[in-house]
């Protein structure tokens, strides 16, 4: 892989600092790093690829800069909602766009297995997604939890937003048939813990992933950026990077 010039948006955050280390470790160069109040626009044309781990309200400006410069962009920002995904789809008509709720190679494979398990086990098995992160995380459920829930929903051929249960409290009544449940824990300095529990009649299957350091996400994002560079305009994900169907 030739040496690449990276532009990182959200450079001073925890992930931004991990990304700088991962970029250097992979033999590339951090050409520009910008943060809140700054713009990647003036630097984008001189970068080979952009990585955005900033905030949802900055997404429009960041993908706009990528489109103007004609550069691929990797999106790791969490807390995205439907209007953001519309923006990504529009940008993908002009430049390569790779977005994921998690850049861990292990989580990517786990999501693939969750989808397959949901499809093969069927609706008689209840599905619960459990996640824990450090006390400073501001969004819930995590992007990774949503990614795993989407994988389970895809395996069942249903829409997650129509079948999602979270924030149970009080007299909730019985669990809805076919629902995909979410539970969120926050505390300490946990980098990321995720489990998907398939609960059947008198048996359970649990698929789990533990992140010991956020460098795994940074290395995965750099690998994604390497893979994305040179690809045609389009919408991509980590499954494409690993060659998973």
C-alpha positions in Angstrom: 0.0 0.0 0.0 1.4 3.4 -1.1 1.7 6.1 1.6 -1.5 8.0 2.0 -2.2 11.6 3.1 -5.0 11.5 5.7 -7.4 14.3 6.8 -8.9 13.6 10.2 -12.0 15.4 11.5 -12.4 15.3 15.2 -8.6 15.2 15.6 -8.4 16.2 19.3 -10.9 13.7 20.6 -10.1 10.3 22.0 -10.6 8.6 18.7 -8.8 11.3 16.8 -5.7 10.8 18.9 -5.9 7.0 18.4 -6.3 7.6 14.7 -3.2 9.7 14.5 -1.2 6.9 16.1 -2.8 4.2 13.8 -2.1 6.3 10.7 1.6 6.7 11.6 1.9 3.0 12.6 0.5 2.0 9.2 3.2 4.1 7.4 0.9 6.9 6.3 0.9 10.7 7.0 -1.6 12.8 9.0 -1.7 15.8 6.6 -4.5 17.7 8.4 -6.5 17.4 11.6 -9.4 19.7 12.4 -11.8 20.0 15.3 -15.0 21.9 16.3 -14.9 25.4 14.8 -12.5 24.3 12.0 -13.1 23.1 8.5 -11.5 20.3 6.5 -12.5 22.1 3.3 -9.2 24.1 2.8 -7.2 20.9 3.2 -9.4 18.2 1.6 -8.0 18.5 -2.0 -4.5 17.8 -0.7 -5.6 14.6 1.2 -6.0 11.2 -0.3 -8.8 10.2 2.1 -10.8 11.8 4.9 -11.9 10.2 8.2 -14.7 11.8 10.2 -15.1 11.0 13.9 -16.7 14.3 15.0 -20.3 15.1 15.6 -23.6 14.4 13.8 -24.3 18.2 13.2 -21.0 18.5 11.4 -21.7 15.6 8.9 -23.2 17.8 6.2 -20.2 20.1 6.0 -17.7 17.3 6.1 -19.2 15.2 3.4 -19.7 18.4 1.4 -16.0 19.0 1.6 -15.3 15.5 0.4 -17.6 15.9 -2.5 -16.1 19.3 -3.6 -12.6 17.8 -3.4 -13.7 14.5 -5.0 -12.1 12.5 -2.1 -13.2 9.3 -0.4 -14.5 9.7 3.2 -14.8 7.2 6.1 -17.5 8.1 8.6 -17.2 6.8 12.2 -19.4 9.4 13.9 -22.1 7.9 16.1 -25.5 9.1 16.9 -26.6 9.4 13.3 -30.3 9.6 12.4 -32.3 9.1 9.3 -31.6 12.5 7.8 -27.8 11.8 8.1 -28.2 8.6 6.2 -30.0 10.4 3.4 -27.0 12.8 3.2 -24.6 9.8 3.0 -26.6 8.2 0.2 -26.6 11.4 -1.8 -22.8 11.9 -1.2 -22.2 8.3 -2.3 -23.4 9.2 -5.8 -20.4 11.4 -6.2 -17.6 10.0 -4.0 -16.8 6.7 -2.2 -18.4 6.8 1.3 -17.8 4.1 4.0 -19.8 4.4 7.1 -20.0 2.1 10.1 -21.1 2.1 13.7 -17.9 0.2 14.6 -14.6 -0.3 12.8 -13.4 -3.3 14.8 -12.8 -6.3 12.5 -14.0 -8.6 15.3 -17.3 -6.7 15.6 -17.7 -6.8 11.8 -17.5 -10.5 11.8 -19.7 -10.7 14.9 -22.5 -8.8 13.0 -22.2 -11.2 10.2 -22.7 -14.1 12.6 -25.6 -12.4 14.3 -27.4 -12.0 11.0 -26.9 -15.6 10.1 -28.0 -16.8 13.6 -31.1 -14.7 13.5 -32.0 -16.1 10.1 -31.4 -19.7 11.0 -32.9 -19.7 14.5 -36.1 -17.9 13.5 -38.6 -15.7 15.4 -39.1 -18.3 18.2 -35.8 -17.2 19.7 -35.8 -13.8 21.6 -33.0 -11.4 20.8 -31.5 -9.0 23.3 -28.5 -6.7 22.6 -26.5 -5.7 25.7 -23.8 -3.0 25.6 -21.6 -1.2 28.1 -19.3 1.8 27.6 -17.4 4.4 29.6 -19.2 7.0 31.7 -18.4 9.8 29.2 -20.3 8.3 26.2 -23.2 10.6 25.3 -25.4 8.5 23.0 -27.3 5.3 23.6 -27.7 2.7 22.4 -24.2 2.7 21.0 -23.6 2.7 17.2 -22.3 -0.8 17.6 -25.4 -2.0 19.4 -27.5 -0.5 16.6 -25.3 -2.2 14.0 -25.8 -5.6 15.7 -29.5 -5.0 16.0 -29.7 -4.1 12.4 -27.9 -7.3 11.6 -30.4 -9.3 13.6 -33.3 -7.5 12.0 -31.8 -8.2 8.5 -31.5 -11.9 9.3 -35.2 -12.0 10.2 -36.2 -9.8 7.2 -37.8 -7.1 9.4 -37.2 -3.4 10.0 -35.4 -2.7 13.3 -37.1 0.6 14.1 -40.5 -1.2 14.0 -39.4 -4.0 16.3 -37.0 -2.4 18.8 -37.6 -2.4 22.6 -35.4 -0.4 24.9 -35.6 1.5 28.1 -37.9 -0.9 29.8 -39.2 0.3 33.2 -42.2 -0.4 35.4 -45.1 -2.5 34.3 -44.1 -3.0 30.7 -46.2 -6.1 30.0 -44.9 -9.3 28.4 -42.1 -9.1 25.8 -43.5 -8.5 22.3 -43.2 -11.4 20.0 -40.3 -10.9 17.5 -39.0 -7.8 19.3 -35.3 -7.0 19.4 -34.4 -5.7 22.9 -31.6 -3.3 23.9 -30.1 -2.7 27.3 -27.5 0.0 27.9 -24.9 0.2 30.7 -22.5 3.1 31.4 -19.6 3.4 33.8 -15.9 3.5 34.4 -13.5 3.5 31.5 -15.0 0.6 29.5 -13.9 0.9 25.8 -16.8 -1.3 24.6 -18.6 -4.5 25.6 -21.3 -5.9 23.4 -23.3 -9.1 23.6 -26.2 -10.4 21.5 -28.3 -13.0 23.4 -30.5 -15.5 21.5 -32.9 -16.9 24.1 -34.8 -20.0 23.0 -36.8 -22.6 24.9 -34.5 -24.0 27.6 -31.3 -22.8 25.8 -29.4 -19.6 25.1 -26.8 -18.6 22.5 -24.6 -15.6 23.3 -22.2 -13.9 20.8 -19.9 -11.4 22.5 -17.1 -9.0 21.8 -14.8 -7.1 24.2 -12.9 -4.0 23.1 -9.8 -3.7 25.3 -8.5 -0.5 23.8 -10.0 2.0 21.3 -6.9 1.5 19.1 -8.7 -1.5 17.6 -11.3 0.9 16.1 -8.6 3.3 14.9 -6.7 0.5 13.2 -9.9 -0.7 11.6 -10.8 2.8 10.3 -7.3 3.1 8.8 -7.7 -0.3 7.1 -11.1 0.8 5.8 -9.6 4.1 4.5 -6.8 2.1 2.7 -9.4 -0.2 1.1 -11.7 2.7 0.1 -9.0 4.7 -1.6 -9.3 4.2 -5.4 -12.8 2.7 -5.2 -15.6 4.2 -7.4 -18.3 6.4 -5.9 -20.7 4.4 -3.8 -21.9 3.4 -0.3 -19.7 0.9 1.4 -19.4 -0.7 4.9 -17.0 -2.9 6.8 -18.4 -6.0 5.4 -17.0 -4.9 2.0 -13.6 -4.4 3.6 -13.6 -8.0 5.0 -15.2 -9.5 1.8 -18.3 -10.7 3.7 -21.6 -11.1 1.9 
